[in-house]
Amino acid sequence: MVLAVRGQRAVALLHFLCLLWATFALTQNLGFPNPVRKEQDQSYGGQWKYLTFLNQLLQTLLYLLCVIIDAAALFVPSQEKRVSSLVLPIRDFIFSAYVFPVGLFVAVAFWGLYAYDRELVYPKELDNINPDWLNHTMHTTILPLLFIELVICSHKYPPRWKGILGLTLFAVIYLSWIMWIHLVAGIWAYPVLGVLGVLGKAVFFSVAMCIMFIFYFTGEQLTKWLWARRRKKCM
């Protein structure tokens, strides 16, 4: 029992630290409390047109829900079941359908395009606007946060069709949003879209969707494999 409580406290501490970091990264991306950017993105849609920002928002929400669940278990045990029944399904769905596949996609797609030709995703001129560490909060540190959560917390994946539907709706809404921004303001959220023709964009979006589906299945299988092994060791 003592070991279980200590383990629970360790997980709660990690969740709290992850929440602090995710909140810090999100606020710095927005420029609060003091702007670290030399120049703010005032174009149509602001930061909301970037998948990196939306992913940071999702990660922050995930860790906030984790901290709420942990706090109820540690400090208000009489309400633990009630809080868990309300919050756990939301937390698990957000992690499985959004945070893991989208976060993994953001990191892999960004650094993959960056290695190929950084001008397609993060033009060199942005180095004069964003400090290096801010770039890494958006595109690098999100990756270890994903795997920390995967390892310290067991997530119940929804029925596969629900998870895929949730991810698909997110992707369709986001793609519709950036297409709308281009239609209204004449700008693309990512330079790579500006150099692709109609067919190229269709292929690019289709490949991106397939990759996110693969990452969804990867998270699902990693969760099953990791936590099935742990349960066997505890038997």
C-alpha angles and dihedrals in degrees: 000000000000091000090049091052092047090050090049091051092049091052090047091051092050091049090050092050091047090050091051091050094044091049091048092050092047095049092046090051088054092045098248136178090359122004113249091183117089087219131018123230101249096165121120111298094015114209090339092080093064121087089210091063094045089050091052089051091051092048091050091050091048094054092044089057090046091053091049091053092045093048092051091050094048104035107022105030091164089066097040096101093046094048093043093050090054102037106029097070090050093047093048094047093049091050097045101039101033121007100050102040096036094042093049090047093051093053097042097041095045097049092039092056090039091056092047097045119336091200088071094063112007113021116212091245088071089069086073091052105038123043114233093249091056090053089053093049087057100042111015115032091050088074100061089043089059094053094042088058092044091054102041100041133045112224123199108224116218122237104297095245091055093049093047091045091051092050092045093052090049091051094046092049092048093048090047088051096053091044089053091050090053091048094050103033103021093233134117121222088222127036092223090070091057093061096046125087124224093275091044091053091049091052092044093052092045093051091046090053092048091050091051090050089051090051090050091055090044092056091046094051095042090052092050093045097045098044095039088058092048093050091051091053090052093052 
